[in-house]
Amino acid sequence: MIFGESSSDTRGNEPIFVERRQIFFTACVALLGAATGLLPGSPFPIGFCIATFSSALMHVALFLFFPRLKRSHFIAANCANILITAAVIHYTGGVTSPFVICLLTILISGAGYEILPRYTIPGIMCVYASVVGLEFTGLLPPVAFTAQGLYANPLLLTLVGLATLAFFFISGTIYETTVQRLREQVRRDSARAQETLLQMSRMEAHSQLGVTVSKIAHDIRGPLGAVRGFLETLEADGRLQGDDKEDGALMRSELGRVNALIDRMVRYVKPGAGVHEPLDLGLLLDDVLGVARFYPGAWLIRLEMELPASGACIVRGDKGQFQQAFFNLVKNAVEALRERKGGIIRVRLTPEEGTAAFRIADDGPGFPPQALVRLGKEQFTARAEGGGLGLLIVREIIEAHGGTVIFSNRPEGGAEVCVRLPSVVPGVAQRPGA
């Protein structure tokens, strides 16, 4: 259905919540307004007819070219609407005009075009104040318009009443559509963020398993090496003969099989062993920080981030492992501030001498001084419920990709982590999650 078309899709990467039928209905109301000025005995001057007819033509054009319009077109139409409405208000009595309600309709429709209120509200206030001020000072001669002239013509009164009610109706439908679509978008964003959090939790569990497996493998290889060395010594001294020699060869073969099995287990969970591809680290961090907003306690904390333009920091690596490493750093900062019921986290990414330098700082309690040398090298946690593997996993992932991690405390208080990764020549980089 052509009237059911909606531009709730993204145009120019920005959502627009407005329906084609609403534009068509607005055009009809504007034509109705133009017609009232042409009725015999109408108190409206010709300027009113020209303004309303111009609005009707603009909305007809929006209706006809709706599928091809972008967000910028709707913003331009919104600005034009404000100016046309200013003319209508002037020609219908200025400060006493019944069509001041149109400004409210424009304000609500602006929300449907994703125009920020800090732009729309001052614009409408300035236009209305300009009309009233110009008429008050006499620079714009006021138009004689009285309610008596309107009440004297029942047909005209009916048309004006219908137009006013129509503006109320249009405002209500645009408001309803906008709120409904925004709720749907919030639900989708929340579901996507929760799914990403779940994936990161699985990756963290996988990494924790990797750390555990590596430690167990290291502990097992020691005794295995000793047994194998002892067996080789017995064989070299000729102390194994006959069946004992065959048993020794079988033992050596089984020891080799166990060692190969341990190697496969370590390779499976080893950080940096995933699919490496060029990645825009700025886009990756933008996604990670977006997901971190949904982490418990994050709503208490103010996040200040400084990310470079797209393509400024291209690195090569496994996007899942990078997401996990940087999410762990953000999560640790959130957890440090969550206990204080608020604070500030500052994130900065800059290209520096062939590397991508990522810094995250908070104004929390900082790292215990005695633990700074051990951070990322062994299990450590300052929280009773923590497992102590988060920063260890971060270091393993970053170093497996040829990078470095430095943990420190800020002189003014709080912790800071600096991660440096080797940059690659800017090229085609996939957006994380694509």
N, C-alpha and C positions, 0 to 999 in steps of 0.2 A: 504494500500500500504506500503510495507516494506521500500521503500526509502523515504516515506513521514513521517516516524516516527520521532518524535521530543521529546527531553528530556526537554521540557519547564516545566514539572512537577518538584516537589521538590525531590531531592535525598540527603538524609542526612540532611533534613530540609533546604537545600539551593537550589535555582533555578539554572538550567543550560539551557542556550539558545544556543543550537547547534542541527543540524539536522543530521540524519544518512546518508543521501545522500551526505552531505558535507564531511563526513569522507571517504566515498567510493570514491568520486571524488579526494580527496587528495591522497588516496592510488594509484589511477590510475596515477596521475601526478608523484608520487614518482617512480613508476615502469617505467614510460616513461623516467625519469631521469636516472635510472639504465641502461636502454636499450641504451641510447646515449653513455654511456661509453664503450659499447661493440661493437659499430660500427667500421668498418675498418677506420683507419685514425683519430680516435677520440683523441682530445688532453687531454681528461680527464684521470687521472690515475686510477688504480684499487681501490684505497682507496675511490674515489668518488662513484664508483659503489657499494662498500660495504655499505657506509653511506646511500645512497639513497635507496638501497634494504632493509636495516634495517628499515628505515622510512616506506617503503611500508608494510613490515610485521607487524609493530606496528599498522598501521592504518587499516590493514585487521583484526587484532585481535580486535581492537576497534569496527569495523563494525559488526563482528560476535557476539560479546558478549555485544552489545550496550544496550539491555533491562536490563541487570543485573549490569551495571556499575554505580558507585557512583561518587560523585563529586571528591573524593580523587583520583580515578583512572584517571580522566581527568587531574587533577593537575600534577600527576606523568608523564602522557603522554606529557603534555606541557613542563615540565622540560627536559624530554628526547629529545623532539623536538629541544629545544635550543641547547643541546649538539651535536646532529646529524647535525644541521645546521652549527654549528661552524666547524665541520669536513668538510662539503661540501664547506664552504667558504675557508677553508685552501687549499683544493685540487683544487680549481678553481681560484686561483690567489690572495687569501688573501684580501688586501684592495681594489683591483680592481675587485673582484668577482661580476658577475652579479646576484648572488644568495643572495646578502645581503637583497634583497626584501623579502626573506623568513622570516627574523626576524620581519618585519612589519606584515606579516600574522600571526605569532605566537603571537604577541602582541595583535592583534585584536581578535584572537581566545581565548586568555586568558580572555578577557572581557566576552566572551560567557560562560566561565566556572566560572564566578564570582571571578576570581583571582584579587586581588587588584592591581592596577597599581604601587603602591609603592614597590611591590615585583617584578613584571614582568619587568618593565622598567630598574631598576638597574641590574637585572639578565642578561638581553639581552646586556646592555651596557658593563658589566664586561666581558661577554663571547667574545664579538666582540673585545674589547680592549685587551683581553688576547691573542687572535689569532694574531692580528696585532703586539702586543708587542713582543710575542715569535718569530715571523718571523723576526721582525726588529733586535732583539738582536742575532739572529742566533741559539737560542735554539731549534727552530722548523724550519728546512730548508724549505724555500719557494719553492713552486711547480711552475715550469716553465709553464706558461699558457699565450698565446697571442691571441688577437682578430684575427690576421691574420690566425692562424690555424683553427679558427672557421669559418671564412668567406670562407676559401678554400674548405669547404665541405658543399654544399648547403643543403643536407639532414640533416646533423647535425645542421646547422644553423636554419633550419625550426623547428626541434624538440625542440631546446633550446628556440626559440622564442615562440613556442606553450606552453612550460612549464612555461615560465615567464608570458605570458598572462593568463594562467590558475591560477597562484598564485594570480594575480590581481583579477580574477573573484571570486576565493574562498574567498579572503579577503572581497570583496564587499558583497557577499551573507551572510557571517558570520556577518558583520557589520549591514546589513539590518535586519537580523533575530534578532540580539541582541537588536537593537534599537526598533524594533517593539514590541518584547515581553516585554521589559522594560516599554514601554509606556502603554501596556495593564495592566501590573502589577501595575503601578502607578495609572491608572484609577480605577482598582479594589480596591486598598488600599484607594484611595480617597473616592470612593463610600461607602466603609465599614466604614470609619471614619465619613463621613457625616451622615450615618445612626445611628452610635453610638452617635454622637452629638445630633441628633434629639431625640433619646431615652432618653438621659440624660436630655434634655430640658423638655421632658414630665414628667420625674421623679421629676425634680425640681418644675415643676408646681404642681404636685401632692403633694409634700412636703409643698409647700407654701400654698396650699389649706388646708393641714392638720394643719399647724400653725394657719391659720385663723379660721378653724372650732374649734380648741381647745380653742382659745380665746373667740369665740362667745359662745361655750358651757359653758365655765367658767362664762361668764357674764349672761347667761340665767339661769344657775342652782341656782344662788343666789336668784333671785326673785321667782323661782319655789319652792325652799326650804322654803322661807318665807311664800308663799301662803299655802303650805302644812302644815307647822307648825301652821299657824293661823287656818286652817280648823280642824286640830286635837285638838287644844285648844277648839274650839267651841263644838266639839263632846264630849270632856271630861267633859266640864262644863254642858252638857245636854241642851245646848241652841238650838240644832237642833232637832226638833220633826216632826213626820209625814213625809209629802212630803219633807220638808227641809232636813231631815236626809237621805232620799233616794237620793236627789240631791247632798248632801255632799259626799255620798259614790261614786256616779258617778263621781264627780269632782276629788276625790282622785284617782279613777281608771284611769281617763284620764291624771292626772298629772303623774302617774306612767308610763303610756304608752309613754308620751312625754319624760320622763327621760330615758326610755329604748331606745327610738329612738335616743336620743342624744348620749347614750353610744355606740350604733352600729355605728353611724357616726364617733365618735372619734376612735373606734377600727379599722375602715376601713382605716383611714389615719394615724394611729399612727406609728411612725418609730420603726423599730425593730420587726414588726409584720409579716414580710415576711417569706419565707422558709429559715431556717438556715441550712447551710452545711459547711463542712470543706473547707477552701479556702487557697491557697498559696498567701499570701499578696504581695510577690515579683512579681509574675506573674500578679496579678491584677493591681499593680501599673505600671508595664511595659506596659500593654494595655492602661491604663488611660493616661500615658505620651505620648504614641504613638498617641492617639486621640487628645490630647491637642496641638500637633504640627499644627493642622489644625484650631485652634481657631484664630479668627481675631487678628492680631498683634503679634502672637507667633513667626513669622519668624524673628522679630527684636531682639529676646531675646535668649541668650545662656543658655542652660539647662545642668547642671552638676548633674548627678545622680549616687548614690552608692547603688546598690541593692545586697542583699546576694544571695548565691547559692539557687537553687530551693529546696524547702522543709525546709528552715531554719526558716521561719516565717509563721506558719500555724495558722490561726484563724478560728473562727466559726461565721457565720453570713449570712446575705442576701447579695449576690454579687451585686445586682442592687443598693441597698442602700449604700454599701461601695463605689462602683464606683462613685455614685453621690456625696458622702461626699468628697472623695479625689479629684474628678474633680473640685468641688467648691473651694477647697483650691488652686489648681493649677491655676484655672481661676482667682481667686482674685489676685494672685501674678502676673499673666500676665497682668491683667488690671491695676495694680499699676505701672508696668514698661512701659506699652504701652504708657502712657501719657508722659513718659520721652524719648520715641523713642529708647528704648533699655535698657539692663541691664543683670544681671545674676540671675538665679534661681537655688538654690542648693537643691536637694532632697536626703534624706538619710534614709534607713531602716535598722535597726539592731535588733537582738534578745537581750533583756536585762532582766534578772531576771524573767523569766516566762512571759514576755510580748513582744509584737512586737512594737518597738518604731519607729514611723515615724516622721521625721522632714523636714519641708520645710522652706527655708529662702530665702529672696531676698535682693537686695541692693537698694530698693526703698525708699520712704519717711517714711515708718513705720506706725504704728498705732498711732492715736492721744493719747497722754498720759492720757487725761481725760476720754477716752473711753475704756481703757483697762479693767477696772473692769466690764464694761457692755457688752463686746463682748461675743457673743454667748448666752447671757441671755435675750436680748431684741433686737428689730430691731435697726440696726445701719448700716449706709453707709456714706462713705466720698465722694461719687460720686453723682452728681445731677441726673443721670439717673438710679441709683441703687435703688433696692427695700428694701434693708436692711435685707433680710431674709436668705441670703446665709450662714453666719456663725452660725446663730441660728439653721438652719437645720443641719449643720455639728455637732454641739454639741448634738442635740437631737438624731441623728442617732448613734453617737459614744457612748453616755451614755446609750442609749437603748441596746447596745451590751456589756455593762459592762466596757466600756473604759473611758478614760479621755482626755480632750483637754485643752491645756495651750497656751494662746496667750501672746506674749511678743515682745519687741523691742530689737534688737541687739545693744551692746555697740558701734560697729563700724558703725552703721546705717542700716536701713532696718528692716523688720518685720520677725518674726519667729513663727511658729506654731508647737507644739509638740503634737502628738497623740499617746496614748498608748492603746493597746488592749490586752486582756488576750490571751496568746498562748494556743494551745491544743497540745496533743501528736502528733508528726508528723505521718501522715498516708496518705491515699489516698485523695488527694485534687484535686478538679476539677478546670481546667483552666477557668477563667472568660469568659463567652460568649460561652463555650463549650455546 
